[in-house]
Structures are given as C-alpha cells and as structure tokens.
Amino acid sequence: MHFFIFLIEDMSGKITVKSVLDKIGLNTDQYLIYSYRGIGKLPENLSRNDSDPKKRQLLTQLPRLLKGLSNRFDHQPMDYTIFVMCDLDERCLKKFRSELLEVARNCGADGHTQFCISIKEMESWFLGDFNAIKQVYPYAKQLKNYDETRLGCWETLAESVRKGWSRELNKQKQEEGYAVIGKKKKEWASEISPFLDINKNLSPCFCYFRNKIQKLCNRS
C-alpha cells in the first residue's frame, strides 16, 4: 500500500483534496492531510530548523515538516509520498520550484516529496468542472475564453456565480480582513467539491494532481 501525506496551505484546500481522494478511491487509512493558516514564506536559512512552531504557515514550517515526516515514515514498512500543495501567486514558477526542491534536498526528503503548485488558486479545480458549480449555483454562468493561468482564482469563481460578487467580497475583505475570503473559500469547497467529476475536469492543475495520485496507487 502506498501512503500519502498532504501539506496544504488552508482549510478549503484540505476539504477539496479529501473529497477528490475519496473519489479516486483512497481509504482514510491511506493518507493524512495537514492544513495551515496561509502560505507564509520560506526561511532565509534553509539549513537550520529554527522557524517558530507557533507560526502555522506552510512554507514557514516546511523545513521542519519535511524533516519530521521523513524521520517518522522512513522507518515504516511502506512506500510514502509527501505532497506539498500551494499556490504560485505572483512568483516565478521555475525559481519557486527550484527553491522548494532545495528545501526537500536539505531535509533529505527529496526522494519522497512532490510539489503540486496551482498557477492561480485551487478554485481553478472547480472552474475546470463547471457542472459541479452548477449543481450548487444553478444560475452560474461560465466565462467565455476562460484561461486557468490568468483567471483561475476565487474572484473568477465569484463572478461566475453572480456578477459583482467579487467586488462585494473584496469590499468586505477591506473592512473585516482576509478571514472573510477564507470563510467563503471554505464554504465553496464544502459545497462544490462533492460534485466534482474526477474524470471530466479540464483544469491542468487538477489533472496533474489526479494523475500523480493514480500513478502512485497503481505502482504499489
């Protein structure tokens, strides 16, 4: 049996990934999912394990997490893979991936670590299966000429559901903080992810993730 550990930057991602894993056919004893309070940033000194454990942000804790998980699972009688899942945001993909690989190498975890980087945000997984969105929001409208690399983010999903909604949510965010968006993303994940068809998703990021999981399962 292949075992999976998922490190995800927020709770909405955790909800979505769990739903997808269930649809792929994994049992709950085949994986662990850990979510964090945002992406944070990589420590300046990658060779030291001195990040503050109270800062529950994915990249901030990544060296500590990879070292700890490797020490724990290297002695287990099973194959395992750690998936680090985060958004690219405005970073350079080539440089960001290189930095992440360096962290994994420094931690001795590069042989068991995969990086799944969303070019925009995980809401692109929902936009890649518009029928799933329609199950929850029957009057949602699919955008013409949709391009995940430019528009695969929560604002796009909000506008697809209701014109002007992204503007309303951004105004709330300015008044009340980013927690407003985090709460909405969590709601979307809970509502939409159960309707995702894993075989008909048009999101390249989703397909990359699904294929990786299925390949590792078949290899076991």
N, CA, C and O of each residue as an XYZ file, in Angstrom:
880
protein
N       0.835     -1.208      0.000
C       0.000      0.000      0.000
C       0.864      1.250      0.000
O       1.839      1.338      0.747
N       0.510      2.206     -0.831
C       1.218      3.479     -0.853
C       0.512      4.427      0.112
O      -0.717      4.501      0.145
N       1.315      5.153      0.900
C       0.757      6.085      1.874
C       1.057      7.516      1.442
O       2.135      7.808      0.924
N       0.084      8.406      1.662
C       0.203      9.796      1.218
C       0.088     10.749      2.401
O      -0.730     10.549      3.299
N       0.918     11.787      2.386
C       0.805     12.882      3.343
C       0.659     14.173      2.549
O       1.474     14.457      1.671
N      -0.357     14.944      2.848
C      -0.623     16.190      2.126
C      -0.448     17.386      3.052
O      -1.040     17.449      4.130
N       0.371     18.327      2.615
C       0.584     19.570      3.339
C      -0.040     20.685      2.500
O       0.425     20.966      1.395
N      -1.093     21.320      3.022
C      -1.909     22.241      2.231
C      -2.015     23.579      2.948
O      -2.093     23.619      4.176
N      -2.020     24.661      2.203
C      -1.908     25.978      2.831
C      -3.157     26.479      3.547
O      -3.060     27.407      4.350
N      -4.329     25.896      3.285
C      -5.516     26.375      4.003
C      -6.572     25.280      4.127
O      -6.460     24.215      3.520
N      -7.606     25.567      4.933
C      -8.633     24.570      5.216
C      -9.477     24.253      3.987
O      -9.889     23.106      3.812
N      -9.744     25.240      3.130
C     -10.543     24.971      1.933
C      -9.843     23.962      1.039
O     -10.491     23.104      0.439
N      -8.521     24.060      0.947
C      -7.761     23.087      0.166
C      -7.847     21.705      0.758
O      -7.949     20.719      0.030
N      -7.806     21.621      2.085
C      -7.910     20.325      2.750
C      -9.252     19.659      2.444
O      -9.308     18.461      2.163
N     -10.328     20.441      2.502
C     -11.670     19.908      2.238
C     -11.754     19.373      0.809
O     -12.279     18.286      0.571
N     -11.226     20.157     -0.141
C     -11.295     19.785     -1.549
C     -10.461     18.540     -1.835
O     -10.927     17.623     -2.510
N      -9.246     18.504     -1.331
C      -8.358     17.357     -1.576
C      -8.948     16.082     -0.986
O      -8.895     15.028     -1.619
N      -9.504     16.163      0.210
C     -10.107     14.973      0.806
C     -11.248     14.440     -0.056
O     -11.378     13.230     -0.242
N     -12.071     15.339     -0.579
C     -13.175     14.923     -1.438
C     -12.656     14.228     -2.690
O     -13.208     13.212     -3.113
N     -11.594     14.776     -3.284
C     -11.020     14.188     -4.500
C     -10.400     12.826     -4.210
O     -10.560     11.888     -4.992
N      -9.696     12.718     -3.093
C      -9.083     11.431     -2.730
C     -10.146     10.355     -2.538
O      -9.964      9.212     -2.960
N     -11.245     10.720     -1.905
C     -12.341      9.763     -1.724
C     -12.884      9.305     -3.077
O     -13.205      8.131     -3.258
N     -12.985     10.242     -4.030
C     -13.498      9.903     -5.350
C     -12.511      9.026     -6.127
O     -12.922      8.161     -6.901
N     -11.228      9.249     -5.921
C     -10.218      8.405     -6.569
C     -10.287      6.984     -6.028
O      -9.950      6.026     -6.724
N     -10.726      6.859     -4.778
C     -10.884      5.532     -4.185
C      -9.945      5.224     -3.042
O      -9.830      4.068     -2.635
N      -9.268      6.236     -2.511
C      -8.382      6.011     -1.379
C      -9.201      5.873     -0.092
O     -10.209      6.554      0.097
N      -8.750      4.990      0.773
C      -9.345      4.853      2.094
C      -8.695      5.850      3.050
O      -7.572      6.296      2.814
N      -9.388      6.195      4.113
C      -8.860      7.196      5.040
C      -7.594      6.723      5.759
O      -6.856      7.545      6.304
N      -7.333      5.417      5.770
C      -6.103      4.930      6.398
C      -4.916      4.961      5.440
O      -3.823      4.508      5.782
N      -5.135      5.498      4.238
C      -4.062      5.597      3.252
C      -3.456      6.997      3.165
O      -2.514      7.220      2.404
N      -3.988      7.931      3.935
C      -3.457      9.293      3.825
C      -3.677     10.106      5.094
O      -4.540      9.806      5.920
N      -2.860     11.150      5.213
C      -3.017     12.173      6.237
C      -3.028     13.524      5.533
O      -2.286     13.726      4.572
N      -3.856     14.444      5.999
C      -3.912     15.788      5.419
C      -3.711     16.804      6.533
O      -4.417     16.783      7.542
N      -2.740     17.697      6.342
C      -2.493     18.775      7.291
C      -2.719     20.118      6.577
O      -2.178     20.355      5.497
N      -3.512     20.975      7.186
C      -3.738     22.291      6.602
C      -3.122     23.358      7.500
O      -2.928     23.149      8.697
N      -2.816     24.514      6.892
C      -2.116     25.579      7.608
C      -2.848     26.908      7.431
O      -3.819     27.003      6.681
N      -2.374     27.907      8.119
C      -3.025     29.209      8.103
C      -2.342     30.133      7.101
O      -1.787     31.170      7.465
N      -2.395     29.739      5.848
C      -1.770     30.544      4.799
C      -0.456     29.950      4.345
O       0.024     28.956      4.892
N       0.115     30.576      3.336
C       1.315     30.014      2.714
C       2.599     30.450      3.408
O       3.545     29.665      3.473
N       2.668     31.678      3.933
C       3.883     32.148      4.577
C       5.027     32.280      3.589
O       4.803     32.473      2.394
N       6.253     32.178      4.083
C       7.421     32.253      3.192
C       8.530     31.364      3.734
O       8.611     31.107      4.935
N       9.373     30.906      2.833
C      10.464     30.017      3.213
C      11.456     30.741      4.124
O      11.737     31.921      3.916
N      11.988     30.044      5.129
C      13.007     30.653      5.995
C      14.232     31.054      5.185
O      14.556     30.416      4.183
N      14.909     32.109      5.618
C      16.091     32.573      4.898
C      17.222     31.551      4.977
O      17.945     31.349      4.001
N      17.377     30.915      6.116
C      18.426     29.910      6.290
C      17.792     28.526      6.205
O      17.224     28.038      7.182
N      17.890     27.903      5.051
C      17.227     26.621      4.835
C      17.920     25.462      5.538
O      17.328     24.396      5.703
N      19.161     25.658      5.952
C      19.898     24.567      6.589
C      19.607     24.476      8.088
O      20.035     23.533      8.754
N      18.867     25.475      8.617
C      18.551     25.461     10.046
C      17.060     25.207     10.248
O      16.228     25.575      9.419
N      16.752     24.577     11.357
C      15.368     24.236     11.659
C      14.881     25.138     12.802
O      14.487     24.654     13.863
N      14.916     26.465     12.564
C      14.675     27.398     13.658
C      13.411     28.234     13.480
O      13.278     29.276     14.122
N      12.485     27.809     12.632
C      11.247     28.556     12.456
C      10.382     28.424     13.704
O      10.403     27.395     14.379
N       9.632     29.461     13.999
C       8.766     29.482     15.170
C       7.604     28.513     14.958
O       6.796     28.731     14.055
N       7.491     27.449     15.760
C       6.417     26.461     15.553
C       5.020     27.034     15.745
O       4.039     26.415     15.333
N       4.914     28.209     16.365
C       3.615     28.837     16.576
C       3.083     29.475     15.291
O       1.886     29.734     15.172
N       3.965     29.724     14.344
C       3.549     30.318     13.070
C       3.103     29.201     12.130
O       3.919     28.605     11.427
N       1.814     28.930     12.127
C       1.296     27.788     11.361
C       1.035     28.187      9.907
O      -0.104     28.207      9.441
N       2.126     28.504      9.208
C       2.065     28.803      7.783
C       2.923     27.774      7.053
O       3.995     27.392      7.523
N       2.438     27.339      5.916
C       3.021     26.181      5.243
C       4.506     26.340      4.926
O       5.312     25.523      5.371
N       4.885     27.360      4.176
C       6.282     27.494      3.772
C       7.187     27.831      4.955
O       8.341     27.404      5.004
N       6.660     28.592      5.899
C       7.440     28.946      7.086
C       7.878     27.699      7.833
O       8.990     27.641      8.357
N       7.004     26.701      7.882
C       7.281     25.475      8.623
C       7.825     24.341      7.752
O       8.127     23.265      8.269
N       7.954     24.559      6.447
C       8.257     23.456      5.538
C       9.519     22.674      5.892
O       9.456     21.445      5.907
N      10.667     23.306      6.180
C      11.846     22.500      6.533
C      11.586     21.610      7.747
O      11.946     20.433      7.746
N      10.971     22.164      8.766
C      10.660     21.403      9.976
C       9.723     20.229      9.653
O       9.914     19.116     10.143
N       8.715     20.497      8.825
C       7.732     19.472      8.480
C       8.358     18.327      7.691
O       8.127     17.158      8.000
N       9.148     18.660      6.676
C       9.745     17.619      5.838
C      10.742     16.767      6.624
O      10.805     15.551      6.440
N      11.510     17.401      7.489
C      12.452     16.631      8.317
C      11.702     15.702      9.255
O      12.037     14.523      9.376
N      10.684     16.240      9.919
C       9.934     15.435     10.868
C       9.213     14.267     10.220
O       9.228     13.151     10.739
N       8.578     14.532      9.074
C       7.844     13.467      8.383
C       8.787     12.401      7.830
O       8.480     11.210      7.878
N       9.926     12.827      7.311
C      10.909     11.854      6.798
C      11.414     10.960      7.919
O      11.511      9.744      7.756
N      11.737     11.568      9.063
C      12.217     10.772     10.200
C      11.152      9.780     10.666
O      11.466      8.667     11.089
N       9.910     10.196     10.584
C       8.811      9.337     11.050
C       8.523      8.195     10.087
O       8.353      7.053     10.513
N       8.466      8.493      8.793
C       7.984      7.488      7.839
C       9.096      6.679      7.169
O       8.820      5.645      6.560
N      10.338      7.129      7.272
C      11.430      6.338      6.686
C      11.550      4.969      7.348
O      12.082      4.029      6.758
N      11.056      4.868      8.566
C      11.170      3.602      9.300
C       9.899      2.764      9.223
O       9.788      1.722      9.870
N       8.943      3.233      8.426
C       7.698      2.484      8.265
C       7.823      1.501      7.095
O       8.499      1.807      6.113
N       7.190      0.336      7.179
C       7.304     -0.671      6.109
C       6.341     -0.405      4.953
O       5.528     -1.260      4.603
N       6.440      0.787      4.365
C       5.556      1.129      3.258
C       6.172      2.249      2.445
O       6.990      3.018      2.950
N       5.775      2.338      1.177
C       6.164      3.471      0.359
C       5.289      4.659      0.742
O       4.115      4.496      1.072
N       5.865      5.840      0.696
C       5.074      7.028      1.026
C       5.516      8.217      0.177
O       6.650      8.280     -0.296
N       4.593      9.150      0.001
C       4.885     10.383     -0.727
C       4.285     11.558      0.032
O       3.134     11.516      0.465
N       5.087     12.607      0.185
C       4.613     13.854      0.784
C       4.269     14.813     -0.346
O       5.129     15.150     -1.160
N       3.022     15.251     -0.400
C       2.603     16.243     -1.380
C       2.533     17.613     -0.714
O       1.776     17.812      0.236
N       3.319     18.545     -1.212
C       3.257     19.931     -0.744
C       2.419     20.697     -1.760
O       2.803     20.811     -2.924
N       1.272     21.225     -1.324
C       0.323     21.848     -2.242
C       0.139     23.317     -1.890
O      -0.279     23.653     -0.782
N       0.456     24.191     -2.844
C       0.347     25.624     -2.586
C       0.126     26.376     -3.898
O       0.284     25.821     -4.985
N      -0.242     27.644     -3.771
C      -0.483     28.498     -4.929
C       0.807     29.181     -5.353
O       1.665     29.482     -4.524
N       0.931     29.418     -6.637
C       2.094     30.135     -7.155
C       2.002     31.617     -6.827
O       3.019     32.268     -6.587
N       0.773     32.155     -6.815
C       0.545     33.588     -6.623
C       1.319     34.353     -7.709
O       1.147     34.072     -8.894
N       2.161     35.304     -7.323
C       2.879     36.100     -8.330
C       4.331     35.661     -8.496
O       5.129     36.386     -9.090
N       4.677     34.504     -7.988
C       6.067     34.052     -8.054
C       6.424     33.540     -9.448
O       5.548     33.236    -10.259
N       7.710     33.454     -9.704
C       8.218     32.807    -10.918
C       8.200     31.304    -10.666
O       8.823     30.832     -9.715
N       7.498     30.545    -11.502
C       7.329     29.112    -11.287
C       8.672     28.390    -11.230
O       8.898     27.580    -10.331
N       9.558     28.670    -12.169
C      10.849     27.977    -12.233
C      11.659     28.232    -10.970
O      12.218     27.299    -10.394
N      11.727     29.480    -10.534
C      12.503     29.844     -9.349
C      11.871     29.250     -8.083
O      12.576     28.748     -7.208
N      10.542     29.312     -7.996
C       9.838     28.812     -6.815
C      10.027     27.300     -6.686
O      10.310     26.798     -5.598
N       9.873     26.587     -7.780
C      10.048     25.132     -7.736
C      11.485     24.783     -7.353
O      11.715     23.836     -6.601
N      12.437     25.534     -7.860
C      13.842     25.288     -7.536
C      14.089     25.483     -6.038
O      14.820     24.710     -5.420
N      13.481     26.513     -5.464
C      13.628     26.775     -4.030
C      13.010     25.644     -3.200
O      13.583     25.211     -2.200
N      11.838     25.176     -3.626
C      11.171     24.095     -2.903
C      11.990     22.804     -2.970
O      12.112     22.089     -1.975
N      12.545     22.512     -4.133
C      13.372     21.310     -4.287
C      14.616     21.385     -3.416
O      15.073     20.374     -2.883
N      15.163     22.597     -3.273
C      16.343     22.774     -2.418
C      15.990     22.477     -0.959
O      16.774     21.861     -0.236
N      14.805     22.919     -0.535
C      14.355     22.623      0.827
C      14.269     21.112      1.025
O      14.763     20.583      2.021
N      13.645     20.426      0.086
C      13.484     18.970      0.193
C      14.839     18.269      0.248
O      15.020     17.329      1.022
N      15.789     18.718     -0.566
C      17.129     18.116     -0.560
C      17.822     18.340      0.773
O      18.423     17.421      1.330
N      17.739     19.568      1.285
C      18.379     19.880      2.559
C      17.805     19.048      3.707
O      18.490     18.755      4.687
N      16.539     18.677      3.560
C      15.873     17.900      4.613
C      16.004     16.399      4.392
O      15.523     15.610      5.205
N      16.645     15.999      3.306
C      16.761     14.580      2.991
C      15.439     13.955      2.616
O      15.240     12.750      2.774
N      14.510     14.803      2.105
C      13.168     14.317      1.787
C      12.857     14.369      0.301
O      11.718     14.125     -0.096
N      13.846     14.682     -0.530
C      13.572     14.882     -1.956
C      13.103     13.611     -2.652
O      12.392     13.691     -3.654
N      13.484     12.435     -2.143
C      13.058     11.194     -2.781
C      11.611     10.833     -2.509
O      11.055      9.946     -3.157
N      11.002     11.515     -1.555
C       9.620     11.189     -1.182
C       8.686     12.400     -1.267
O       7.565     12.347     -0.761
N       9.128     13.478     -1.893
C       8.330     14.707     -1.894
C       7.930     15.130     -3.298
O       8.755     15.142     -4.211
N       6.673     15.473     -3.462
C       6.147     16.007     -4.713
C       5.573     17.394     -4.427
O       4.980     17.628     -3.374
N       5.759     18.307     -5.375
C       5.208     19.653     -5.238
C       4.107     19.858     -6.268
O       4.328     19.724     -7.472
N       2.933     20.181     -5.780
C       1.786     20.450     -6.653
C       1.454     21.926     -6.514
O       0.860     22.347     -5.521
N       1.839     22.709     -7.514
C       1.717     24.168     -7.452
C       0.579     24.626     -8.357
O       0.615     24.409     -9.568
N      -0.409     25.247     -7.779
C      -1.511     25.813     -8.575
C      -1.055     27.140     -9.150
O      -0.598     28.015     -8.413
N      -1.178     27.299    -10.475
C      -0.747     28.537    -11.107
C      -1.517     29.716    -10.533
O      -0.959     30.801    -10.373
N      -2.769     29.517    -10.228
C      -3.556     30.550     -9.551
C      -3.964     30.038     -8.175
O      -3.156     30.067     -7.246
N      -5.196     29.571     -8.027
C      -5.678     29.068     -6.742
C      -6.467     27.790     -6.978
O      -6.824     27.475     -8.113
N      -6.742     27.047     -5.894
C      -7.418     25.766     -6.039
C      -8.854     25.911     -6.529
O      -9.463     24.923     -6.938
N      -9.406     27.120     -6.495
C     -10.736     27.328     -7.081
C     -10.750     27.012     -8.566
O     -11.812     26.809     -9.154
N      -9.564     26.970     -9.174
C      -9.478     26.587    -10.587
C      -9.933     25.145    -10.795
O     -10.360     24.786    -11.892
N      -9.848     24.314     -9.753
C     -10.344     22.941     -9.859
C     -11.857     22.946    -10.055
O     -12.389     22.113    -10.788
N     -12.548     23.872     -9.408
C     -13.999     23.973     -9.572
C     -14.336     24.543    -10.947
O     -15.267     24.081    -11.608
N     -13.579     25.540    -11.368
C     -13.822     26.154    -12.679
C     -13.530     25.180    -13.816
O     -14.031     25.347    -14.928
N     -12.718     24.163    -13.533
C     -12.439     23.134    -14.529
C     -13.561     22.124    -14.680
O     -13.547     21.308    -15.602
N     -14.532     22.172    -13.779
C     -15.702     21.290    -13.845
C     -16.929     22.147    -13.560
O     -17.486     22.105    -12.463
N     -17.339     22.915    -14.546
C     -18.393     23.903    -14.316
C     -19.719     23.251    -13.946
O     -20.559     23.877    -13.298
N     -19.911     22.014    -14.348
C     -21.143     21.313    -13.978
C     -21.249     21.157    -12.462
O     -22.347     21.187    -11.908
N     -20.106     20.989    -11.792
C     -20.118     20.882    -10.329
C     -20.580     22.190     -9.700
O     -21.321     22.189     -8.717
N     -20.139     23.295    -10.270
C     -20.578     24.610     -9.766
C     -22.074     24.768     -9.963
O     -22.776     25.275     -9.089
N     -22.561     24.327    -11.127
C     -23.995     24.471    -11.450
C     -24.883     23.654    -10.516
O     -26.045     24.002    -10.304
N     -24.346     22.577     -9.960
C     -25.135     21.776     -9.025
C     -25.469     22.565     -7.763
O     -26.501     22.341     -7.131
N     -24.586     23.486     -7.408
C     -24.780     24.301     -6.210
C     -25.398     25.647     -6.552
O     -26.253     26.161     -5.831
N     -24.940     26.214     -7.683
C     -25.426     27.524     -8.128
C     -25.996     27.373     -9.540
O     -25.287     27.592    -10.521
N     -27.267     27.001     -9.645
C     -27.872     26.699    -10.957
C     -27.808     27.849    -11.957
O     -27.828     27.613    -13.166
N     -27.731     29.084    -11.477
C     -27.737     30.232    -12.385
C     -26.331     30.758    -12.685
O     -26.178     31.823    -13.283
N     -25.320     30.019    -12.272
C     -23.941     30.428    -12.570
C     -23.704     30.429    -14.077
O     -24.272     29.618    -14.809
N     -22.859     31.349    -14.524
C     -22.556     31.476    -15.953
C     -21.076     31.220    -16.197
O     -20.213     31.811    -15.548
N     -20.800     30.337    -17.134
C     -19.419     30.010    -17.470
C     -18.800     31.127    -18.286
O     -19.415     31.616    -19.234
N     -17.591     31.537    -17.933
C     -16.929     32.625    -18.633
C     -16.424     32.162    -19.996
O     -15.925     31.045    -20.133
N     -16.553     33.014    -20.991
C     -16.036     32.702    -22.318
C     -14.518     32.872    -22.316
O     -13.978     33.747    -21.638
N     -13.847     32.025    -23.082
C     -12.386     32.092    -23.217
C     -11.675     32.012    -21.866
O     -10.680     32.698    -21.630
N     -12.203     31.165    -20.988
C     -11.593     31.010    -19.672
C     -10.191     30.420    -19.786
O      -9.981     29.442    -20.504
N      -9.233     31.015    -19.080
C      -7.837     30.572    -19.095
C      -7.369     30.443    -17.644
O      -7.247     31.438    -16.929
N      -7.111     29.220    -17.224
C      -6.733     28.978    -15.824
C      -5.491     29.749    -15.413
O      -5.398     30.195    -14.270
N      -4.528     29.918    -16.324
C      -3.285     30.583    -15.952
C      -3.489     32.058    -15.644
O      -2.665     32.673    -14.967
N      -4.597     32.636    -16.144
C      -4.859     34.058    -15.885
C      -6.011     34.278    -14.904
O      -6.002     35.245    -14.141
N      -6.993     33.391    -14.921
C      -8.239     33.678    -14.212
C      -8.648     32.637    -13.180
O      -9.730     32.742    -12.602
N      -7.808     31.633    -12.935
C      -8.223     30.565    -12.031
C      -8.124     30.924    -10.568
O      -7.309     30.357     -9.840
N      -8.951     31.867    -10.127
C      -8.876     32.315     -8.747
C     -10.279     32.539     -8.180
O     -11.272     32.441     -8.901
N     -10.349     32.842     -6.882
C     -11.650     32.934     -6.222
C     -12.499     34.057     -6.812
O     -13.724     33.940     -6.864
N     -11.863     35.150     -7.259
C     -12.646     36.238     -7.865
C     -13.389     35.766     -9.111
O     -14.533     36.155     -9.347
N     -12.727     34.924     -9.904
C     -13.349     34.394    -11.116
C     -14.545     33.522    -10.767
O     -15.593     33.611    -11.408
N     -14.391     32.684     -9.755
C     -15.496     31.831     -9.325
C     -16.666     32.669     -8.830
O     -17.819     32.394     -9.164
N     -16.370     33.688     -8.036
C     -17.436     34.553     -7.511
C     -18.193     35.246     -8.637
O     -19.420     35.326     -8.599
N     -17.477     35.745     -9.633
C     -18.120     36.444    -10.752
C     -18.941     35.486    -11.606
O     -19.963     35.870    -12.176
N     -18.488     34.234    -11.692
C     -19.248     33.243    -12.455
C     -20.586     32.948    -11.781
O     -21.596     32.733    -12.452
N     -20.580     32.941    -10.466
C     -21.799     32.662     -9.716
C     -22.754     33.845     -9.750
O     -23.955     33.681     -9.966
N     -22.205     35.049     -9.533
C     -23.063     36.233     -9.536
C     -22.245     37.467     -9.903
O     -21.238     37.758     -9.258
N     -22.661     38.177    -10.911
C     -21.932     39.364    -11.362
C     -21.838     40.386    -10.235
O     -22.836     40.746     -9.610
N     -20.624     40.839     -9.997
C     -20.395     41.841     -8.969
C     -20.068     41.262     -7.599
O     -19.745     42.003     -6.670
N     -20.152     39.922     -7.469
C     -19.923     39.321     -6.150
C     -18.474     39.469     -5.705
O     -18.217     39.674     -4.519
N     -17.530     39.371     -6.619
C     -16.122     39.506     -6.232
C     -15.854     40.909     -5.692
O     -15.062     41.077     -4.764
N     -16.507     41.910     -6.265
C     -16.353     43.289     -5.793
C     -16.912     43.424     -4.373
O     -16.317     44.089     -3.525
N     -18.055     42.788     -4.126
C     -18.661     42.825     -2.794
C     -17.749     42.162     -1.762
O     -17.548     42.689     -0.668
N     -17.198     40.997     -2.126
C     -16.333     40.272     -1.200
C     -15.036     41.031     -0.938
O     -14.536     41.032      0.187
N     -14.488     41.675     -1.963
C     -13.272     42.458     -1.770
C     -13.520     43.646     -0.848
O     -12.654     44.022     -0.059
N     -14.698     44.228     -0.953
C     -15.048     45.343     -0.070
C     -15.134     44.853      1.378
O     -14.651     45.513      2.298
N     -15.758     43.684      1.563
C     -15.828     43.086      2.899
C     -14.438     42.782      3.435
O     -14.158     42.975      4.618
N     -13.574     42.307      2.551
C     -12.207     41.975      2.959
C     -11.484     43.209      3.471
O     -10.765     43.141      4.468
N     -11.668     44.332      2.796
C     -11.027     45.570      3.216
C     -11.529     46.028      4.584
O     -10.784     46.605      5.375
N     -12.808     45.758      4.844
C     -13.411     46.208      6.095
C     -13.166     45.250      7.256
O     -12.996     45.675      8.399
N     -13.150     43.933      6.949
C     -13.119     42.937      8.015
C     -11.880     42.052      8.009
O     -11.660     41.300      8.958
N     -11.065     42.128      6.958
C      -9.873     41.302      6.892
C     -10.044     40.098      5.976
O     -11.146     39.801      5.514
N      -8.923     39.403      5.720
C      -8.940     38.304      4.753
C      -9.755     37.108      5.226
O     -10.097     36.237      4.426
N     -10.069     37.057      6.514
C     -10.846     35.923      7.022
C     -12.175     35.783      6.292
O     -12.722     34.684      6.196
N     -12.696     36.897      5.775
C     -13.949     36.876      5.007
C     -13.798     35.977      3.782
O     -14.681     35.175      3.476
N     -12.670     36.120      3.085
C     -12.425     35.324      1.885
C     -12.152     33.876      2.261
O     -12.633     32.957      1.598
N     -11.383     33.671      3.322
C     -11.099     32.307      3.762
C     -12.368     31.547      4.105
O     -12.500     30.365      3.789
N     -13.295     32.227      4.748
C     -14.569     31.595      5.108
C     -15.363     31.220      3.861
O     -15.940     30.135      3.791
N     -15.393     32.119      2.877
C     -16.131     31.849      1.646
C     -15.475     30.714      0.858
O     -16.178     29.858      0.319
N     -14.158     30.692      0.782
C     -13.458     29.625      0.075
C     -13.754     28.267      0.725
O     -13.912     27.260      0.035
N     -13.824     28.256      2.048
C     -14.147     27.028      2.771
C     -15.569     26.568      2.447
O     -15.813     25.374      2.272
N     -16.503     27.512      2.367
C     -17.893     27.183      2.018
C     -17.965     26.601      0.614
O     -18.633     25.590      0.395
N     -17.281     27.230     -0.343
C     -17.279     26.727     -1.718
C     -16.714     25.308     -1.765
O     -17.253     24.438     -2.448
N     -15.624     25.087     -1.033
C     -15.011     23.759     -1.027
C     -15.991     22.707     -0.500
O     -16.114     21.621     -1.067
N     -16.678     23.038      0.579
C     -17.639     22.096      1.172
C     -18.821     21.835      0.254
O     -19.324     20.714      0.182
N     -19.270     22.884     -0.457
C     -20.466     22.771     -1.289
C     -20.189     22.138     -2.650
O     -20.955     21.296     -3.117
N     -19.079     22.551     -3.288
C     -18.841     22.182     -4.688
C     -18.043     20.900     -4.849
O     -18.329     20.106     -5.745
N     -17.042     20.683     -3.996
C     -16.145     19.537     -4.210
C     -16.866     18.181     -4.238
O     -16.411     17.288     -4.953
N     -17.971     17.981     -3.495
C     -18.655     16.675     -3.601
C     -19.199     16.366     -4.993
O     -19.467     15.207     -5.311
N     -19.365     17.402     -5.826
C     -19.929     17.202     -7.166
C     -18.865     17.092     -8.256
O     -19.205     16.887     -9.421
N     -17.595     17.224     -7.907
C     -16.540     17.151     -8.917
C     -16.507     15.777     -9.579
O     -16.582     14.748     -8.907
N     -16.395     15.776    -10.895
C     -16.210     14.541    -11.656
C     -14.720     14.443    -11.968
O     -14.209     15.201    -12.793
N     -14.029     13.527    -11.325
C     -12.572     13.497    -11.455
C     -12.105     13.096    -12.849
O     -10.941     13.299    -13.195
N     -13.004     12.529    -13.651
C     -12.616     12.097    -14.998
C     -12.926     13.131    -16.080
O     -12.562     12.942    -17.241
N     -13.594     14.217    -15.705
C     -14.000     15.196    -16.712
C     -13.559     16.614    -16.367
O     -14.130     17.583    -16.867
N     -12.561     16.734    -15.526
C     -12.102     18.061    -15.122
C     -11.117     18.617    -16.146
O     -10.194     17.922    -16.570
N     -11.318     19.866    -16.538
C     -10.487     20.488    -17.568
C      -9.318     21.276    -16.990
O      -8.515     21.825    -17.744
N      -9.211     21.342    -15.677
C      -8.114     22.088    -15.056
C      -6.808     21.306    -15.188
O      -6.726     20.178    -14.702
N      -5.783     21.873    -15.832
C      -4.488     21.181    -15.942
C      -3.899     20.851    -14.571
O      -3.294     19.794    -14.389
N      -4.077     21.749    -13.617
C      -3.548     21.525    -12.276
C      -4.249     20.339    -11.616
O      -3.604     19.493    -10.997
N      -5.573     20.286    -11.753
C      -6.327     19.162    -11.190
C      -5.879     17.853    -11.830
O      -5.636     16.870    -11.129
N      -5.770     17.834    -13.146
C      -5.395     16.609    -13.861
C      -4.000     16.140    -13.475
O      -3.756     14.939    -13.363
N      -3.086     17.081    -13.271
C      -1.726     16.743    -12.842
C      -1.781     16.042    -11.486
O      -1.143     15.009    -11.282
N      -2.545     16.613    -10.571
C      -2.662     16.041     -9.235
C      -3.307     14.654     -9.280
O      -2.777     13.702     -8.708
N      -4.443     14.544     -9.956
C      -5.147     13.264    -10.060
C      -4.260     12.183    -10.657
O      -4.204     11.064    -10.146
N      -3.566     12.519    -11.739
C      -2.720     11.534    -12.418
C      -1.561     11.066    -11.539
O      -1.198      9.890    -11.550
N      -0.989     11.994    -10.781
C       0.106     11.637     -9.876
C      -0.364     10.633     -8.823
O       0.304      9.635     -8.553
N      -1.524     10.920     -8.237
C      -2.052     10.033     -7.203
C      -2.358      8.650     -7.788
O      -1.981      7.628     -7.214
N      -3.035      8.632     -8.921
C      -3.403      7.345     -9.531
C      -2.168      6.547     -9.943
O      -2.149      5.325     -9.799
N      -1.149      7.214    -10.447
C       0.080      6.525    -10.857
C       0.758      5.884     -9.654
O       1.215      4.743     -9.732
N       0.827      6.607     -8.545
C       1.479      6.075     -7.346
C       0.670      4.911     -6.759
O       1.236      3.938     -6.262
N      -0.651      5.025     -6.824
C      -1.504      3.925     -6.337
C      -1.319      2.666     -7.170
O      -1.267      1.562     -6.628
N      -1.221      2.826     -8.473
C      -1.056      1.687     -9.363
C       0.308      1.046     -9.259
O       0.483     -0.130     -9.578
N       1.289      1.841     -8.802
C       2.647      1.339     -8.675
C       2.796      0.450     -7.449
O       3.699     -0.384     -7.386
N       1.902      0.631     -6.467
C       2.012     -0.117     -5.207
C       1.679     -1.589     -5.405
O       1.720     -2.365     -4.450
